[in-house]
Amino acid sequence: MAKIDWIHEVEKRKEALIKDAQGLLHIKSLLDDENAVPDAPLGKGVKEALDYMLTLGEKDGFIPKNVGNLAGHLEFGEGKELLGILCHVDVVPEGDGWTSDPYAAEIRDGRIYARGAIDDKGPTMAAYYAMKIVKELGLPLKKRVRMIIGTDEESNWRCVEHYFKNEEMPSLGFAPDADFPIINAEKGISDFDMVQKGTVEEKLSANVEVQTFISGKRYNMVPDYAKAVIHVKENQAQITESFTNIMNQYDLEHQLSNKNQEVILEVKGISAHGMEPRNGKNAGLFLAEFLSKLDLDEKAATYFRFVSRYFFDDSRGVHLGVANSDDVSGELTINPGKFSYSKADGGRIGMTCRYPVTNKMETTKEKLDALLKNEGFTIENFSDSKPHHVDEKEFLIQTLKKVYEEQTGEKAELLAIGGGTYARSLTSGVAFGPLFPGRPDVAHQKDEYIDLEDLFRATAIYAQAIYELAKVE
């Protein structure tokens, strides 16, 4: 059989690939539990994106299936075994400060800019076109190939949970939802809230009363905005001047307004994926740190000093006493992604903890429970997704290494990440691209984009990978 020029096959289809990718990126596929209806249980936007992919697949001759309006798949080929390509079409909230409309999918300087461009709609379309190329070339396969499409990856994974309760589990597969070369280790992911408990004695002489404080929308995002409303009895000018100076010192955009004794403080940070908090600037932490130094009423003082002591300038759990690392997957990280405080309800901090593959979350949680008991906090809404690790010797990894090295001429190093991909749903599953080495990771950030050149290169790599993985039993 003649050698296939995979990149040439992509070139022939690149206009259609761009057009279909833009069509998917135009859809505002945000989780919307509040407006859920039976045929769109996670909201209309994500359902529209799922329908878009299923309709496209049916038109191109794949066998489509909608699985409970939460997930779906597109399949072709024959064979006993199943190769899975796990993608998702939901996105995180767009946030502020975009240069162009986050859903316009505008092309500038050889890039498509849109929420979801790199995570994960661009890569989904790359994998889709890879399947299309293999199918249209009529290549002989010994496995069925199935793209599994989720709609709740950025939140609670209800889509894959429902999907695998009702559908076949692939014997091997990959998720185009992270970095090249190959990610064979994913840290454990534990999300939970630390909630302030009980009543504290009021300190009558406090100069500052915090009415409300709020920052962040998701556990897995570094919050880029924070706002506090405070009531100041005396020295208001001194406090506002101090706020301005400190925010300037940290090089953070900020705003304040005051009316009589009420002062509104706002801070803008930089959002990033919660798996590496150091890539962003946590607006909630900076504002909480400032508030913790004021003469506060007792309940507020307990909350803000707690945030300052255990989270400010420490994303590795050192002050919490849970720092951990291993050679396979690196350091434990903690991202406080959601803050709220009110005088009536007290405070809470919602966070994601990404922990190494050898770390036992049960032990970590015991340490946190013991610490929090003394601090007047408790853990609620605890969830835990165990780490994932695939041995280098497996057929899946050996095949993907070969494909990557042939197409790029570079060595296929194995990587570990703090993010969680659908690959962890499979026993033999890895994350594979689309981000090439040296490219900045702009997932979950404003002006998210994918380079068109990278989109085409990834499509070619995925096409060969599908063929190589599915041509043998």
PAFIRO-105510 format. One line per 10 residues: their letters; for each residue z, y, x of C-alpha. Coordinates in Angstrom, 1 decimal. Example, Ala and Ser with C-alpha at 12.3 -4.5 7.8 and 13.67 -1.06 7.14 Angstrom:
! PAFIRO-105510
AS = 7.8 -4.5 12.3 | 7.1 -1.1 13.7 .
! end
This chain:
! PAFIRO-105510
MAKIDWIHEV = 0.0 0.0 0.0 | -1.0 3.4 1.3 | 1.9 5.7 2.5 | 2.8 8.1 -0.3 | 2.8 11.8 0.5 | 5.8 12.7 -1.6 | 5.7 16.5 -0.9 | 2.0 16.6 -1.9 | 2.9 14.9 -5.2 | 5.5 17.6 -5.8 .
EKRKEALIKD = 3.0 20.4 -4.9 | 0.6 19.1 -7.5 | 3.3 19.6 -10.2 | 5.2 22.6 -8.9 | 4.0 25.1 -11.5 | 5.1 22.8 -14.3 | 8.4 22.1 -12.5 | 9.2 25.8 -12.2 | 8.3 26.4 -15.9 | 10.4 23.5 -17.2 .
AQGLLHIKSL = 13.4 24.5 -14.9 | 13.2 28.0 -16.2 | 13.2 26.7 -19.8 | 16.4 24.8 -19.2 | 18.0 27.7 -17.3 | 17.3 30.1 -20.3 | 19.7 28.1 -22.4 | 23.3 29.4 -22.4 | 24.8 25.9 -22.2 | 28.5 26.9 -22.1 .
LDDENAVPDA = 31.3 24.7 -23.6 | 32.2 26.1 -27.0 | 34.9 24.0 -28.5 | 35.8 26.7 -31.1 | 32.4 26.6 -32.7 | 31.9 22.8 -32.6 | 30.1 21.0 -35.4 | 29.6 17.3 -35.9 | 26.1 17.3 -34.3 | 27.2 19.7 -31.5 .
PLGKGVKEAL = 30.8 18.5 -30.7 | 31.0 20.8 -27.6 | 29.1 23.7 -29.1 | 25.5 24.6 -29.8 | 24.5 25.7 -26.3 | 25.2 22.4 -24.5 | 23.6 20.5 -27.3 | 20.5 22.6 -27.1 | 20.2 21.9 -23.3 | 20.7 18.1 -24.0 .
DYMLTLGEKD = 18.0 18.2 -26.7 | 15.7 20.1 -24.3 | 15.8 17.3 -21.7 | 15.5 14.5 -24.3 | 12.5 16.2 -25.9 | 10.8 16.8 -22.6 | 11.4 13.2 -21.6 | 10.0 11.8 -24.8 | 6.9 14.0 -24.4 | 6.4 12.6 -20.9 .
GFIPKNVGNL = 6.7 8.9 -22.0 | 10.3 8.1 -21.1 | 12.5 6.3 -23.5 | 15.1 8.9 -24.8 | 18.5 8.2 -26.3 | 21.1 10.6 -27.6 | 24.6 9.1 -27.2 | 26.9 10.8 -29.8 | 25.5 14.3 -29.1 | 27.8 14.3 -26.0 .
AGHLEFGEGK = 25.4 12.7 -23.5 | 22.0 11.1 -23.4 | 19.5 9.3 -21.2 | 15.9 9.0 -20.3 | 14.7 5.6 -19.0 | 11.6 3.9 -17.7 | 10.7 0.7 -15.8 | 11.7 -2.9 -16.2 | 14.3 -5.2 -14.6 | 17.7 -6.6 -15.1 .
ELLGILCHVD = 19.5 -4.1 -12.9 | 19.8 -0.4 -13.7 | 19.6 2.6 -11.2 | 21.4 5.6 -12.6 | 20.7 9.3 -11.8 | 23.7 11.2 -13.1 | 23.1 14.9 -14.0 | 24.7 17.5 -16.2 | 23.3 20.5 -18.2 | 26.5 22.4 -19.0 .
VVPEGDGWTS = 27.4 25.4 -16.8 | 30.6 27.5 -16.0 | 31.0 31.0 -17.5 | 28.6 33.5 -15.9 | 31.3 36.0 -14.8 | 30.4 39.6 -14.0 | 28.3 41.6 -11.5 | 25.0 39.8 -11.7 | 21.9 41.6 -10.4 | 19.8 40.1 -13.2 .
DPYAAEIRDG = 20.6 38.4 -16.6 | 22.3 35.1 -15.7 | 20.0 33.3 -18.1 | 16.7 35.1 -17.4 | 16.0 32.6 -14.5 | 14.2 35.4 -12.7 | 12.3 34.6 -9.6 | 12.8 37.0 -6.7 | 12.1 36.4 -3.0 | 11.2 32.7 -3.5 .
RIYARGAIDD = 14.4 31.9 -5.4 | 15.3 31.3 -9.1 | 18.4 33.2 -10.0 | 20.4 31.8 -12.9 | 23.7 30.3 -13.9 | 23.2 26.6 -13.3 | 20.3 27.1 -10.8 | 22.1 25.0 -8.2 | 24.8 23.5 -10.4 | 23.3 21.5 -12.0 .
KGPTMAAYYA = 20.2 22.4 -14.0 | 17.8 23.1 -11.0 | 18.7 19.7 -9.4 | 18.5 17.9 -12.8 | 14.9 19.1 -13.2 | 14.2 18.1 -9.5 | 15.5 14.6 -10.3 | 13.5 14.5 -13.6 | 10.3 15.4 -11.8 | 11.1 12.8 -9.2 .
MKIVKELGLP = 11.2 10.2 -11.9 | 8.0 11.6 -13.4 | 6.2 11.2 -10.1 | 7.3 7.6 -9.6 | 6.3 6.8 -13.2 | 2.9 8.6 -13.1 | 2.0 6.9 -9.8 | 2.6 3.5 -11.5 | 4.7 2.2 -8.6 | 5.9 -1.4 -9.0 .
LKKRVRMIIG = 9.7 -1.4 -9.6 | 12.2 -4.2 -10.0 | 15.0 -2.1 -11.6 | 15.1 0.1 -14.6 | 15.5 3.8 -13.8 | 17.7 5.9 -16.0 | 18.6 9.6 -15.9 | 22.0 10.0 -17.6 | 22.6 13.6 -18.9 | 26.1 14.9 -19.4 .
TDEESNWRCV = 27.3 18.1 -21.2 | 30.9 18.4 -20.2 | 31.0 18.0 -16.5 | 32.5 21.4 -15.8 | 35.5 20.7 -18.1 | 36.8 17.4 -19.3 | 34.1 14.8 -18.7 | 34.2 13.8 -22.4 | 30.5 13.2 -22.1 | 30.5 10.4 -19.5 .
EHYFKNEEMP = 33.7 8.9 -21.0 | 32.0 8.5 -24.3 | 28.7 7.5 -22.7 | 30.2 4.6 -20.6 | 32.2 3.4 -23.6 | 28.9 2.8 -25.4 | 26.3 2.3 -22.8 | 25.5 0.1 -19.8 | 27.0 1.0 -16.4 | 24.3 1.3 -13.7 .
SLGFAPDADF = 24.8 -1.1 -10.7 | 24.2 1.8 -8.3 | 23.1 5.4 -8.5 | 23.3 9.0 -7.3 | 24.2 12.4 -8.6 | 22.0 15.4 -7.5 | 25.0 17.7 -7.8 | 26.3 18.6 -4.3 | 25.1 18.6 -0.7 | 22.6 16.8 1.5 .
PIINAEKGIS = 22.7 14.5 3.4 | 25.0 12.1 1.6 | 28.4 12.5 0.1 | 30.2 9.1 0.2 | 33.7 10.5 -0.3 | 35.0 12.7 -3.1 | 38.6 13.9 -3.2 | 40.9 13.1 -6.1 | 41.1 15.9 -8.7 | 44.3 16.7 -10.6 .
DFDMVQKGTV = 44.4 19.6 -13.0 | 47.7 20.8 -14.6 | 49.7 23.8 -15.7 | 53.0 25.0 -14.2 | 54.8 26.5 -17.1 | 57.9 28.8 -17.0 | 60.8 27.2 -18.9 | 63.9 28.4 -20.7 | 65.4 31.9 -21.0 | 66.6 34.1 -18.2 .
EEKLSANVEV = 69.2 36.8 -18.4 | 67.7 40.2 -18.9 | 68.2 42.7 -16.1 | 68.9 45.9 -18.0 | 68.3 48.2 -15.0 | 64.8 47.0 -14.2 | 62.3 49.8 -13.7 | 59.1 47.9 -14.5 | 58.6 45.6 -17.5 | 55.5 43.5 -17.5 .
QTFISGKRYN = 54.0 43.3 -21.0 | 51.0 41.0 -20.2 | 49.2 39.6 -17.2 | 46.1 37.5 -17.4 | 43.5 36.2 -15.0 | 40.9 33.3 -14.8 | 39.2 31.1 -17.3 | 38.9 27.7 -15.6 | 41.0 25.5 -13.3 | 38.0 24.9 -11.0 .
MVPDYAKAVI = 37.0 28.5 -10.4 | 38.6 31.2 -8.2 | 39.3 34.0 -10.7 | 37.3 37.2 -10.1 | 39.2 39.4 -12.5 | 42.9 40.1 -13.3 | 44.6 42.6 -15.6 | 48.3 43.6 -16.1 | 49.8 45.9 -18.6 | 53.2 47.2 -17.4 .
HVKENQAQIT = 55.8 49.6 -18.7 | 57.2 51.9 -16.0 | 60.4 53.9 -16.6 | 60.5 56.0 -13.4 | 58.4 56.8 -10.2 | 55.1 55.9 -11.9 | 53.1 57.9 -9.4 | 54.7 56.1 -6.5 | 53.8 52.7 -8.1 | 50.2 53.6 -8.9 .
ESFTNIMNQY = 49.7 55.1 -5.4 | 51.1 51.9 -3.8 | 48.7 49.8 -6.0 | 45.7 51.8 -4.8 | 46.7 51.6 -1.2 | 47.4 47.9 -1.2 | 44.1 47.0 -3.1 | 42.2 49.2 -0.6 | 43.9 47.4 2.2 | 42.7 44.1 0.8 .
DLEHQLSNKN = 39.3 45.6 0.2 | 39.4 44.8 -3.5 | 37.7 46.7 -6.3 | 40.4 48.0 -8.7 | 41.1 50.3 -11.5 | 44.1 51.8 -13.2 | 44.8 53.9 -16.3 | 48.1 55.2 -17.7 | 49.3 56.7 -20.9 | 52.9 57.9 -21.0 .
QEVILEVKGI = 54.9 55.0 -19.6 | 52.2 52.3 -20.0 | 50.1 51.5 -17.0 | 47.1 49.2 -17.0 | 46.2 47.6 -13.6 | 42.9 45.8 -13.1 | 41.6 44.0 -10.0 | 38.2 42.5 -9.2 | 38.0 39.6 -6.8 | 35.3 37.2 -5.8 .
SAHGMEPRNG = 34.7 34.0 -7.7 | 34.0 30.6 -6.0 | 34.3 26.9 -6.7 | 37.9 26.0 -6.9 | 37.5 23.1 -4.5 | 37.6 25.6 -1.6 | 39.6 28.6 -2.6 | 39.0 30.3 0.8 | 35.4 30.9 -0.3 | 36.6 33.4 -2.9 .
KNAGLFLAEF = 39.1 36.2 -3.4 | 41.6 35.3 -6.2 | 42.1 38.5 -8.2 | 45.1 36.9 -10.1 | 46.9 36.1 -6.8 | 46.4 39.6 -5.4 | 47.7 41.3 -8.5 | 50.6 38.9 -8.9 | 51.5 39.5 -5.3 | 51.6 43.3 -5.9 .
LSKLDLDEKA = 53.7 42.9 -9.1 | 56.2 40.5 -7.3 | 57.3 43.4 -5.1 | 58.3 45.7 -7.9 | 61.7 46.1 -9.6 | 60.9 43.8 -12.5 | 62.8 42.5 -15.5 | 64.3 39.0 -14.8 | 61.7 36.8 -16.6 | 58.8 38.6 -14.9 .
ATYFRFVSRY = 60.5 38.6 -11.5 | 61.0 34.8 -11.7 | 57.4 34.3 -12.6 | 55.7 36.7 -10.1 | 57.9 35.8 -7.2 | 57.2 32.1 -7.8 | 53.5 32.8 -7.7 | 53.9 34.9 -4.6 | 56.1 32.4 -2.7 | 54.1 29.3 -3.4 .
FFDDSRGVHL = 50.4 30.4 -3.8 | 49.7 33.7 -2.1 | 47.7 33.1 1.1 | 48.3 29.3 0.9 | 45.6 27.1 -0.6 | 46.8 24.0 1.2 | 50.0 23.3 -0.7 | 52.1 24.0 2.5 | 54.8 26.1 0.7 | 54.9 23.6 -2.2 .
GVANSDDVSG = 55.6 20.9 0.3 | 52.6 18.7 -0.6 | 50.1 19.5 2.3 | 48.1 16.4 3.3 | 44.9 15.5 5.0 | 42.9 12.5 6.3 | 39.9 11.9 8.5 | 37.7 10.7 5.7 | 38.0 13.6 3.3 | 40.0 16.5 5.0 .
ELTINPGKFS = 42.7 18.6 3.5 | 44.4 18.8 0.1 | 43.6 22.1 -1.6 | 45.2 24.0 -4.5 | 43.4 26.6 -6.6 | 45.4 28.5 -9.2 | 42.5 29.3 -11.6 | 44.3 30.5 -14.7 | 47.2 32.8 -15.0 | 49.0 34.2 -18.0 .
YSKADGGRIG = 52.3 35.9 -18.6 | 53.7 37.7 -21.6 | 57.2 39.0 -22.3 | 57.5 36.8 -25.3 | 56.1 33.5 -23.9 | 56.9 33.8 -20.2 | 54.3 32.6 -17.6 | 52.0 29.8 -16.8 | 49.6 28.9 -13.9 | 46.7 26.5 -14.5 .
MTCRYPVTNK = 45.4 24.9 -11.3 | 43.2 22.2 -9.7 | 44.5 20.1 -6.8 | 41.8 18.4 -4.8 | 43.5 15.7 -2.7 | 42.3 13.4 0.1 | 41.2 9.8 -0.6 | 44.3 8.3 1.1 | 46.7 10.7 -0.6 | 48.7 9.2 -3.5 .
METTKEKLDA = 48.9 11.7 -6.4 | 51.9 9.9 -7.9 | 53.9 10.9 -4.8 | 52.6 14.4 -4.8 | 53.5 14.9 -8.4 | 57.1 13.6 -7.8 | 57.5 16.2 -5.0 | 56.2 18.9 -7.3 | 58.4 17.9 -10.2 | 61.5 18.0 -8.0 .
LLKNEGFTIE = 60.6 21.4 -6.6 | 59.8 22.9 -10.0 | 63.0 21.7 -11.6 | 65.0 24.1 -9.3 | 62.5 26.9 -9.9 | 62.6 26.9 -13.8 | 59.1 25.5 -14.2 | 57.6 22.3 -15.5 | 54.3 20.6 -15.4 | 52.2 20.2 -18.5 .
NFSDSKPHHV = 48.6 19.1 -19.4 | 48.5 16.8 -16.3 | 45.2 15.0 -15.6 | 44.2 13.0 -12.6 | 40.8 11.6 -11.5 | 41.2 9.3 -8.6 | 39.3 9.7 -5.3 | 36.0 8.0 -4.7 | 34.7 6.4 -1.5 | 31.6 4.2 -0.8 .
DEKEFLIQTL = 31.3 2.2 2.4 | 28.6 3.3 4.8 | 27.2 -0.3 5.1 | 26.2 -0.5 1.4 | 22.5 -0.8 0.5 | 22.7 2.5 -1.5 | 23.8 4.6 1.5 | 21.6 2.8 4.0 | 18.5 3.5 1.8 | 19.4 7.1 1.1 .
KKVYEEQTGE = 19.9 7.6 4.9 | 16.5 6.2 5.6 | 14.8 8.4 3.0 | 16.6 11.6 4.1 | 15.8 11.0 7.8 | 12.2 10.2 7.1 | 11.6 13.3 5.1 | 13.6 15.9 7.0 | 13.6 14.5 10.6 | 17.3 15.1 10.7 .
KAELLAIGGG = 20.2 12.7 11.0 | 21.8 11.8 7.7 | 25.5 12.4 8.3 | 28.0 11.3 5.7 | 30.1 14.0 4.1 | 33.3 14.3 2.0 | 33.8 17.0 -0.7 | 36.6 18.4 -2.8 | 34.3 18.8 -5.8 | 34.0 16.0 -8.3 .
TYARSLTSGV = 30.5 14.7 -9.3 | 29.5 12.1 -11.8 | 28.9 9.8 -8.8 | 32.6 8.8 -9.1 | 31.9 7.2 -12.5 | 30.0 4.4 -10.6 | 31.5 1.9 -8.3 | 28.4 2.3 -6.0 | 27.5 6.0 -6.6 | 27.2 8.9 -4.2 .
AFGPLFPGRP = 26.4 12.6 -4.5 | 23.0 13.3 -2.9 | 21.8 16.9 -2.5 | 20.4 19.4 -3.5 | 22.0 21.8 -1.1 | 20.5 21.5 2.4 | 22.7 21.9 5.5 | 23.2 25.5 6.5 | 22.4 26.9 3.0 | 25.2 28.9 1.4 .
DVAHQKDEYI = 27.0 27.3 -1.6 | 26.6 29.7 -4.4 | 27.7 27.4 -7.2 | 30.1 29.1 -9.7 | 29.3 32.5 -8.1 | 27.5 35.6 -9.4 | 23.8 35.6 -8.6 | 23.7 31.8 -8.3 | 20.2 30.7 -7.1 | 18.1 27.9 -5.8 .
DLEDLFRATA = 15.4 28.3 -3.2 | 12.1 27.1 -4.7 | 11.2 25.5 -1.3 | 14.5 23.6 -1.5 | 13.8 22.6 -5.1 | 10.5 21.1 -4.1 | 11.9 19.4 -1.0 | 14.7 17.9 -3.0 | 12.3 16.6 -5.6 | 10.2 14.8 -2.9 .
IYAQAIYELA = 13.4 13.3 -1.5 | 14.6 12.1 -4.9 | 11.2 10.6 -5.7 | 11.1 8.5 -2.6 | 14.8 7.6 -3.1 | 14.2 6.4 -6.6 | 11.2 4.3 -5.5 | 13.1 2.8 -2.5 | 16.2 2.0 -4.5 | 14.3 0.5 -7.5 .
KVE = 11.5 -1.4 -5.8 | 13.9 -4.3 -4.8 | 16.1 -6.5 -6.9 .
! end
